[in-house]
Amino acid sequence: MSTFFVAGSWRNRAAVLDVVAALDQTGATSYSFVRAEYDAEAAVLAAPGGADDAAVDSPAVRKLFEQDLAALRAAEQFVLVLPAGAAAHVEAGIAFGLGKRCWAVGPVDRSETLYRIFESMAPDAAGLIERLRALRIV
């Protein structure tokens, strides 16, 4: 069974939770900011808008970055839940660069040539699971 890193936006938290729950139902393991356990200092930054004014070189930002990057490296697959912000798109680029299989879920506002990094772009969590099952990934 595969392990997944699920990225997205706090503004789109409900859709991210839908994807995480759908993966859970298949027995897959996933890591996502919506349910990651952070220490007290990093948890403040992990909340919606919490890192907006934080100094990029602060110890808390460094901790949060290192924890999430370690989880991304450990995952076998990457899922981007759209719409998503710049940070989630950076994570997608890192995942692709690390050789992870990348998937996208959700509405696409406009075509981006770099969305070719995704193996598949599903309209919703059910569509993602259907595709992953067809490929015997879950």
RAJODA-V661754 format. One record per backbone hydrogen bond with DSSP energy under -0.5 kcal/mol. NH is the residue of the N-H (numbers start at 1). CO is the residue of the C=O. E is the energy in kcal/mol with one decimal. If there is no record, write none. Layout:
<<NH;CO;E> <NH;CO;E>>
This chain:
<<2;137;-1.0> <4;29;-2.7> <5;77;-2.0> <6;4;-0.5> <6;31;-3.0> <7;5;-0.6> <7;79;-3.1> <12;9;-1.2> <13;10;-1.6> <15;12;-0.6> <16;12;-1.8> <17;13;-2.8> <18;14;-1.9> <19;15;-2.0> <20;16;-2.5> <21;17;-2.7> <22;18;-2.3> <23;19;-2.4> <24;20;-2.4> <25;21;-2.1> <26;22;-0.7> <26;23;-0.9> <27;23;-0.6> <27;24;-1.4> <28;23;-1.6> <29;2;-1.5> <31;4;-2.2> <33;6;-0.6> <35;32;-1.8> <36;32;-1.1> <38;36;-0.7> <43;39;-2.8> <44;40;-1.2> <45;41;-0.8> <46;42;-1.9> <47;43;-0.8> <47;44;-0.5> <50;47;-2.6> <51;45;-0.6> <52;49;-1.1> <54;51;-1.0> <58;55;-2.2> <62;58;-2.4> <63;59;-2.4> <64;60;-2.4> <65;61;-2.7> <66;62;-2.7> <67;63;-2.6> <68;64;-2.4> <69;65;-2.7> <70;66;-2.2> <71;67;-1.9> <72;68;-2.2> <73;69;-2.5> <74;70;-2.0> <75;71;-1.4> <76;3;-1.4> <77;3;-2.3> <78;101;-2.8> <79;5;-2.8> <80;103;-2.6> <81;7;-2.7> <81;79;-0.6> <82;80;-0.7> <82;105;-3.7> <89;85;-1.7> <90;86;-2.4> <91;87;-2.3> <92;88;-1.9> <93;89;-2.0> <94;90;-2.4> <95;91;-2.8> <96;92;-2.6> <97;93;-2.4> <98;94;-1.9> <99;96;-1.6> <100;95;-2.6> <101;76;-1.2> <102;117;-0.5> <103;78;-2.4> <104;120;-2.3> <105;80;-2.4> <106;122;-2.6> <109;107;-0.6> <115;112;-1.8> <116;113;-1.5> <117;114;-1.8> <118;115;-1.8> <119;102;-3.6> <120;102;-0.5> <122;104;-2.7> <122;120;-0.5> <128;124;-2.0> <129;125;-2.5> <130;126;-2.4> <131;127;-2.0> <132;128;-2.7> <133;129;-2.7> <134;130;-2.2> <135;131;-1.5> <136;133;-1.5> <137;132;-3.1> <138;132;-0.8>>
